[in-house]
Amino acid sequence: MLAQDFIYAALRKIGQIRPGYTASPELMADALAEWATFFDALNAERTANYSNPDYVYPILGPGSQSDGNGYLIGPSATTAPATTTSAAGTANDWNGPRPDSIIRANLKMTSLSAQPVYIPLRPITQEEWAGLAIRQIPAINVTSVFWYDPQFPNGVFNVFPPLNGNAIELFTWGVLAPPLSLGAAWSAPPGYQDMVILNLAARLYYMATREVVIRAIPYQILASQAQAALDKIRAVNRPIQRLRNDFSGGRRPGGAGYYDSFVTATGEPY
């Protein structure tokens, strides 16, 4: 469907246009802008998106941040003139989507053999990073821990020990991208079409001022439908957490129990 088709359906939900008619260009532009604002809010929620993309960034040398330990990551990370001290960035930094959060990070080792070896990196907190007694040591081709600082517009991915080779693999939240024009096509997995139409209708309810039907759907009903449609996709996208039990099933080294993949209430934030 085109973006204008979604907006047409949303305006029909709130009785703003008759079947087959078109809304004013100003109202359509407002609706497209509201769509972008809505998706900007959803991108702060992990469960609003249906993908967790995997990015691999080759290590060309020390980063521009934290005296070489940190790499800028974002849409403008490598656009400024090269420097090793300022926040402007260098060619060693990573140009790509700015992560809101890092789900998992691996060191992708290719220097030892042609077959890559993926070594998980341990995430640490800002307090643990600040507590490192020594951070600036000669860069090597392996590292073990990371701390992600979600600055804006570019985040900073800090590693220790500092790196001079191999690559970093990142698993991050996906990003919902709104259409850029009314004539642009937009598609997503099942459930998203209904969610977008109903939530656009709820957001446009008080922005539109003309009723062309005898009885428009009450806002309370519309808002509850929009919330139900949003909750449906969140339930689909919610990661299934695994909880280790206390029974020794011998499925893990040492017989220390096994995992129930159907347990979701683990307390782990997402």
KAGI-V278872 format. One record per residue. SS is DSSP state (H for helix, E for strand, L for the rest). PHI is phi in radians with two decimals (none if undefined). BURIAL is # if it has 9 or more other C-alpha atoms within 8 Angstrom, else .. Layout:
<<SS:PHI:BURIAL> <SS:PHI:BURIAL>>
This chain:
<<L:none:.> <E:-1.42:#> <H:-1.01:#> <H:-1.15:#> <H:-1.22:.> <H:-1.09:#> <H:-1.16:#> <H:-1.01:#> <H:-1.10:#> <H:-1.15:#> <H:-1.19:#> <H:-1.16:#> <H:-1.08:#> <L:-1.85:#> <L:1.17:#> <L:-1.68:#> <L:-2.47:#> <L:-1.45:#> <L:-1.00:.> <L:1.50:.> <L:-1.54:.> <L:-2.13:.> <L:-1.45:#> <L:-1.16:.> <H:-1.00:.> <H:-1.16:.> <H:-1.18:#> <H:-1.11:#> <H:-1.15:.> <H:-1.07:.> <H:-1.15:#> <H:-1.13:#> <H:-1.15:.> <H:-1.17:#> <H:-1.06:#> <H:-1.10:#> <H:-1.14:.> <H:-1.08:.> <H:-1.20:#> <H:-1.06:#> <H:-1.21:.> <H:-1.15:#> <L:-1.21:#> <L:-1.52:.> <L:-2.06:.> <H:-1.11:#> <H:-1.44:#> <H:-1.48:#> <L:-1.95:#> <L:-1.72:.> <L:-2.39:.> <L:-2.16:.> <L:-1.16:.> <E:-2.01:.> <E:-2.05:.> <E:-2.11:.> <E:-2.05:.> <E:-1.10:.> <L:-1.63:#> <L:-1.72:.> <L:2.74:.> <L:-1.03:#> <L:-1.35:#> <L:-1.52:#> <E:-1.93:#> <H:0.89:.> <H:0.98:#> <H:1.82:#> <L:-1.38:#> <E:-1.99:#> <E:-2.04:#> <E:-1.16:#> <E:-2.38:#> <E:2.93:#> <L:-1.21:#> <L:-2.14:#> <L:-1.22:#> <L:-2.13:#> <L:-1.59:.> <L:-1.57:#> <L:-1.03:.> <L:-1.13:.> <L:-2.77:#> <L:-1.92:#> <L:-2.17:.> <L:-1.64:.> <L:-1.44:.> <L:-1.23:#> <L:1.89:#> <L:-2.37:#> <L:-1.15:.> <L:-1.38:#> <L:-1.33:#> <E:-1.99:#> <E:-1.57:#> <L:3.12:.> <L:-1.08:.> <L:-1.33:#> <L:-1.28:#> <L:-1.29:.> <L:-2.70:.> <E:-1.76:#> <E:-1.31:.> <E:-2.76:#> <E:-2.27:#> <E:-2.20:#> <E:-1.56:#> <E:-1.65:#> <E:-1.62:#> <L:-2.16:#> <L:-1.38:.> <L:-1.60:.> <L:-2.74:.> <L:-1.24:.> <L:-1.47:.> <L:-1.10:.> <E:-2.08:.> <E:-1.82:.> <E:-2.00:.> <E:-1.09:#> <L:-1.71:#> <E:-1.51:.> <E:-1.31:.> <L:-2.20:#> <L:-1.47:.> <H:-1.08:.> <H:-1.13:.> <H:-1.17:.> <H:-1.10:#> <H:-1.14:.> <L:-1.49:.> <L:-1.18:.> <L:-1.22:.> <L:-2.25:.> <L:-2.07:.> <L:-1.61:.> <L:-2.24:.> <L:-0.96:.> <L:-1.20:#> <E:-2.25:#> <L:-1.72:.> <L:-2.30:#> <L:-2.54:#> <L:-2.30:#> <E:-2.29:#> <E:-2.52:#> <E:-2.33:#> <E:-1.75:#> <E:-1.86:#> <L:-1.38:#> <L:-1.20:.> <L:-2.36:.> <L:-1.48:.> <L:-2.09:#> <E:-1.39:#> <E:-2.22:#> <E:-1.78:#> <E:-1.73:#> <E:-2.25:#> <E:-2.57:#> <L:-1.14:#> <L:-1.14:#> <E:-1.94:#> <L:-2.42:#> <L:-2.96:#> <L:1.16:#> <E:-2.67:#> <E:-2.00:#> <E:-1.85:#> <E:-2.14:#> <E:-1.88:#> <E:-2.26:#> <L:-1.18:#> <L:-1.32:#> <L:-2.26:.> <L:-1.45:#> <L:-1.88:.> <L:-1.30:.> <L:-1.14:#> <L:-1.58:.> <L:-2.60:.> <L:-1.14:#> <L:-1.59:.> <L:-1.40:#> <E:-1.41:.> <L:-2.47:#> <L:-2.55:.> <L:-2.80:.> <L:-1.11:.> <L:-0.94:.> <L:1.75:#> <H:-1.30:#> <H:-1.07:#> <H:-1.12:.> <H:-1.10:#> <H:-1.16:#> <H:-1.09:#> <H:-1.20:#> <H:-1.30:#> <H:-1.13:#> <H:-1.05:#> <H:-1.12:#> <H:-1.28:#> <H:-1.54:#> <L:-0.95:#> <L:-1.64:.> <L:-1.49:.> <L:-1.58:.> <L:-2.16:.> <L:-2.16:.> <L:-1.76:#> <L:-1.96:.> <L:-2.10:.> <L:-1.14:.> <L:-2.33:.> <L:-1.40:#> <L:-1.07:#> <L:-1.00:.> <H:-1.08:.> <H:-1.05:.> <H:-1.20:.> <H:-1.07:#> <H:-1.11:#> <H:-1.18:.> <H:-1.17:#> <H:-1.10:#> <H:-1.16:#> <H:-1.10:.> <H:-1.16:#> <H:-1.23:#> <H:-1.10:.> <H:-1.14:#> <H:-1.31:#> <H:-1.12:#> <H:-1.13:.> <H:-1.19:.> <H:-1.49:#> <L:-1.10:.> <L:-1.14:.> <L:-1.51:.> <L:-1.40:#> <L:-1.97:#> <E:-1.95:#> <E:-1.33:.> <L:-1.70:.> <L:-1.68:.> <L:-1.58:.> <L:-1.50:#> <L:-1.73:#> <L:1.28:#> <L:-1.51:#> <L:-2.13:#> <L:-0.93:.> <L:1.53:.> <L:1.08:#> <L:-1.56:#> <L:1.81:#> <L:-2.45:#> <E:-1.91:.> <E:-1.78:#> <L:-1.29:#> <L:-1.70:.> <L:-1.53:#> <L:-1.84:#> <L:-1.55:.> <L:-1.70:.> <L:1.54:.> <L:-1.31:.> <L:-1.22:.> <L:-2.65:.>>
